[in-house]
Amino acid sequence: MNTLLAKLEHALSDVVLGQPKVIADLVTAFLARGHVLLEGVPGVAKTLAARTLAQALGVASARIQFTPDLMPSDVLGTSVFRPVEGRFELVKGPIFTDVLVADEINRTPPKTQAALLEAMEERQVSLEGKPHPLPAHFFVVATQNPLELEGTYPLPEAQLDRFLMRVRVGYPDAAAERTMLGRFHERGGGPIQLARVLTEAQLTELQATAGRVRCDGTVLDYALAVVRATRDEARLKLGASPRAAQAVIAAAKARAALLGGDYVTPDHVKAIVPSVLNHRVVVKAEVDLEGTTADDVLAQLLERVPVPR
């Protein structure tokens, strides 16, 4: 593994205990210049993981608590009249940051959810008819509770598709939770602070390195076969799009870079497919009622699609 990335993963793992897959997916998405939706019940360190990543990267961060009364201007910004100067001044919103933590994103109406679409896709915000570029390392980490339905607004497919990965955050194992409890007691319940691990130049170079990872034609064919298999799957109402195939390759290249490789293997593809595709496919209603999830279908597809040698 790249020394700098190993240092970053170690720093995150020392704070976010018992969640190695969550950490790997977060770092993978950042390297791939994608965005992440963390999904899990309250109290499993979703927000902590996002905040810790921002601290380790040493970049600016902002947290928005999404609520039913949140307006697009609360996210993007607005023009404010300055009576002394007799003019309007553009006041930028919290979206103008490097790491944006969108907490409980499904608690705000679609109009406000949609305010993130342009930012996540084009890394710019249009205000007063003019485009305003976002910081070079702009990265959205959104969270949501999958169980609570009252007072929520499910994210539409167009919004979900802007996330490179949807990462399931479960409970840590017993040993990790015991360590977590001991550390909480020792610091008297105070917040956790993490020192910066990487410099700005190192961040830029790591992302560039991930983009340069080689991918053989046979691996491209394999990734495409997996994506196209979702469109022929009888249990799915909606299969993955061509953009999903591009997301698979981008994430696989980033995962290869994270593990210290300079080329993508089928194993890299298999490792990231669940998180990259589970929000881009839709299970049929009758299949959902039987308890079969998108993750179940994808796992079976990966077993079925031939892996190139």
C-alpha positions in Angstrom: 0.0 0.0 0.0 1.1 3.6 -0.7 2.8 4.9 2.4 0.8 8.1 2.6 -2.5 6.2 2.1 -1.5 3.6 4.7 -0.9 6.5 7.1 -4.3 8.0 6.3 -6.1 4.7 6.8 -4.3 4.0 10.0 -5.2 7.5 11.4 -8.9 7.0 10.4 -9.0 3.5 11.8 -7.7 4.7 15.1 -10.7 6.9 15.5 -13.5 5.2 13.6 -13.2 1.8 15.3 -14.5 -1.5 13.8 -15.4 0.0 10.4 -12.6 -1.0 8.0 -14.8 -1.3 4.9 -16.4 2.1 5.6 -13.0 3.7 5.8 -11.7 1.9 2.7 -14.8 3.0 0.7 -14.5 6.6 2.0 -10.9 6.9 1.0 -11.6 5.1 -2.4 -14.3 7.6 -3.2 -12.1 10.6 -2.3 -9.3 9.3 -4.5 -11.8 8.8 -7.4 -13.2 12.3 -6.9 -16.6 10.9 -6.1 -19.1 11.4 -3.3 -20.4 9.1 -0.7 -23.8 8.4 0.9 -23.4 6.7 4.3 -26.4 4.8 5.4 -27.0 3.3 8.8 -28.9 3.6 12.0 -28.2 6.5 14.4 -25.0 6.2 16.5 -22.8 4.1 14.3 -20.3 6.9 13.6 -21.5 8.0 10.2 -20.9 11.7 10.9 -17.8 10.9 12.9 -16.3 9.1 9.9 -16.9 12.1 7.7 -15.6 14.7 10.2 -12.5 12.5 10.9 -11.7 12.2 7.2 -11.8 16.0 6.9 -9.5 16.4 9.9 -7.0 13.8 8.5 -7.0 15.4 5.1 -6.4 18.8 6.7 -9.0 20.5 4.4 -11.8 22.9 5.2 -15.1 21.2 6.1 -18.7 22.2 6.8 -21.6 20.3 8.2 -25.2 21.0 7.3 -28.0 19.6 9.3 -30.7 18.9 6.7 -34.2 19.7 8.1 -37.7 20.1 6.5 -37.5 23.9 6.6 -34.0 24.1 5.0 -34.0 26.2 1.8 -31.6 26.0 -1.2 -30.2 29.4 -0.3 -29.2 28.0 3.1 -26.9 25.6 1.3 -25.8 27.6 -1.8 -25.8 31.2 -0.5 -27.7 34.3 -1.5 -27.4 38.0 -2.2 -27.6 40.4 0.8 -28.3 44.1 0.4 -25.7 46.3 2.2 -27.5 49.6 2.8 -24.3 51.5 3.8 -22.6 50.7 0.4 -26.0 50.8 -1.4 -25.3 47.5 -3.2 -26.0 43.7 -3.1 -23.2 41.4 -1.9 -23.1 37.7 -2.7 -22.8 35.7 0.5 -21.6 32.2 -0.3 -23.2 29.3 1.6 -21.6 26.4 3.4 -21.3 24.3 0.2 -18.2 26.3 -0.6 -15.9 24.0 1.3 -13.7 21.0 0.7 -15.6 18.3 2.6 -19.3 18.9 3.0 -21.1 16.7 5.5 -24.8 16.6 4.6 -26.3 15.2 7.7 -29.6 13.3 7.4 -30.0 14.4 3.7 -33.3 12.7 3.3 -34.9 14.9 5.9 -35.1 17.9 3.6 -37.6 18.4 0.7 -36.6 17.5 -2.9 -36.1 21.2 -3.8 -33.3 21.6 -1.3 -31.9 18.1 -2.2 -31.7 19.2 -5.8 -29.5 22.2 -4.8 -26.6 19.7 -4.6 -27.1 18.3 -8.1 -25.0 20.8 -10.0 -22.4 21.0 -7.3 -21.9 17.2 -7.1 -21.8 16.8 -10.9 -20.0 19.8 -12.2 -18.2 21.1 -9.1 -19.7 24.5 -9.4 -22.7 26.5 -8.2 -24.8 28.9 -10.2 -25.8 32.0 -8.2 -27.4 35.1 -9.7 -27.0 33.5 -13.1 -23.3 33.1 -12.8 -21.2 30.0 -12.2 -19.0 29.9 -9.1 -16.4 27.1 -9.0 -16.1 25.0 -5.8 -12.8 24.1 -4.1 -10.6 21.6 -6.0 -11.1 18.8 -3.5 -14.9 19.3 -3.1 -16.3 16.1 -1.6 -19.8 15.4 -0.3 -20.4 12.9 2.5 -24.1 12.6 3.1 -25.8 10.5 5.8 -29.2 9.0 6.2 -31.1 6.6 8.4 -32.6 3.8 6.3 -35.2 2.7 8.9 -37.0 6.0 9.7 -39.7 7.0 7.3 -41.8 9.7 9.0 -40.7 13.2 8.1 -38.3 12.0 5.4 -38.1 12.5 1.6 -36.4 9.6 -0.2 -33.7 10.6 -2.5 -34.8 10.3 -6.2 -32.7 8.2 -8.6 -31.2 11.3 -10.2 -29.8 12.4 -6.8 -28.6 8.9 -5.8 -26.8 8.6 -9.1 -24.6 11.6 -8.1 -23.1 9.5 -5.3 -20.2 7.3 -6.4 -20.9 5.0 -3.5 -23.6 4.2 -1.0 -21.9 2.6 2.0 -23.8 0.6 4.5 -22.6 1.4 8.1 -23.3 -1.4 10.6 -22.5 -2.1 14.2 -18.8 -2.6 15.2 -17.7 -6.0 16.6 -17.6 -6.5 20.3 -13.8 -5.9 20.7 -14.0 -2.6 18.8 -17.0 -1.4 20.7 -15.2 -2.2 24.0 -12.2 -0.2 22.9 -14.4 2.6 21.9 -16.2 2.6 25.3 -12.9 2.6 27.1 -11.5 5.6 25.1 -14.8 7.5 25.7 -14.4 7.0 29.4 -10.7 8.0 29.4 -11.3 11.3 27.5 -14.3 12.2 29.7 -16.7 12.1 26.9 -15.0 15.0 25.0 -14.7 15.3 21.2 -12.0 13.4 19.3 -9.5 15.6 17.5 -7.2 14.2 14.7 -4.1 15.9 13.4 -3.6 16.5 9.7 -2.0 13.6 7.9 -1.6 14.8 4.3 -0.6 18.1 2.7 -2.5 19.8 -0.1 0.1 18.8 -2.6 0.0 15.2 -1.5 -3.8 15.1 -1.8 -3.6 16.4 -5.4 -0.9 13.9 -6.3 -2.7 10.9 -4.8 -5.9 11.7 -6.7 -3.8 12.1 -9.9 -2.1 8.8 -9.2 -5.5 7.0 -8.9 -6.5 8.5 -12.2 -3.4 7.1 -13.9 -3.9 3.5 -12.8 -3.9 1.1 -15.8 -6.9 -1.0 -16.7 -6.6 -3.8 -19.2 -9.3 -4.4 -21.8 -10.3 -7.7 -20.3 -11.0 -5.9 -17.0 -13.1 -3.3 -18.8 -15.0 -6.1 -20.4 -15.6 -7.7 -17.1 -16.9 -4.5 -15.4 -19.2 -4.0 -18.4 -20.5 -7.5 -18.2 -21.4 -7.0 -14.5 -23.2 -3.8 -15.3 -25.1 -5.2 -18.3 -26.0 -8.3 -16.3 -28.1 -6.0 -14.0 -30.2 -4.9 -16.9 -31.0 -8.6 -17.8 -31.7 -9.6 -14.2 -35.4 -10.6 -13.8 -35.5 -9.5 -10.1 -34.5 -5.9 -10.9 -36.9 -3.2 -12.1 -34.1 -0.9 -13.1 -30.5 -1.9 -14.0 -27.3 0.1 -13.9 -26.7 2.8 -16.5 -23.6 3.4 -18.7 -22.6 6.1 -16.2 -22.6 3.4 -13.5 -20.1 1.4 -15.6 -17.8 4.5 -15.6 -18.3 4.8 -11.8 -17.2 1.1 -11.4 -14.0 1.7 -13.3 -13.2 5.0 -11.5 -13.7 3.4 -8.1 -11.8 0.2 -9.1 -8.8 2.3 -10.2 -8.9 4.2 -6.9 -9.2 1.0 -4.9 -6.1 -0.4 -6.8 -4.2 2.8 -5.9 -5.3 2.5 -2.3 -3.9 -1.0 -2.1 -0.6 0.1 -3.8 -1.2 -1.3 -7.3 -0.7 0.4 -10.6 -3.3 -1.7 -12.5 -6.8 -2.8 -11.9 -7.7 -6.5 -11.4 -11.1 -8.2 -11.4 -10.8 -8.5 -7.6 -10.7 -4.7 -7.3 -13.9 -4.5 -9.4 -15.6 -7.2 -7.3 -14.6 -5.3 -4.1 -16.3 -2.1 -5.1 -19.3 -3.2 -7.1 -21.7 -3.6 -4.1 -21.1 0.0 -2.9 -21.1 1.5 -6.4 -24.2 -0.3 -7.8 -26.5 -0.9 -4.8 -28.1 2.5 -5.1 -28.2 2.4 -8.9 -30.4 -0.6 -9.3 -34.0 -1.0 -8.1 -35.4 -4.3 -6.9 -38.9 -5.2 -8.0 -41.6 -4.7 -5.4 -42.5 -8.4 -5.1 -38.9 -9.3 -4.7 -38.4 -6.7 -2.0 -41.4 -8.1 -0.1 -39.7 -11.4 -0.1 -36.7 -9.8 1.8 -34.3 -9.9 -1.1 -32.2 -6.7 -1.3 -30.1 -5.1 -4.1 -27.0 -6.2 -2.2 -28.2 -9.8 -2.4 -28.9 -9.6 -6.1 -25.5 -8.0 -6.8 -23.6 -10.6 -4.8 -25.3 -13.4 -6.8 -24.5 -11.6 -10.1 -20.8 -11.4 -9.1 -20.8 -15.1 -8.6 -22.5 -15.7 -11.9 -20.5 -13.4 -14.3 -17.3 -15.2 -15.5 -14.1 -13.6 -14.2 -11.3 -13.2 -16.7 -8.0 -14.8 -16.0 
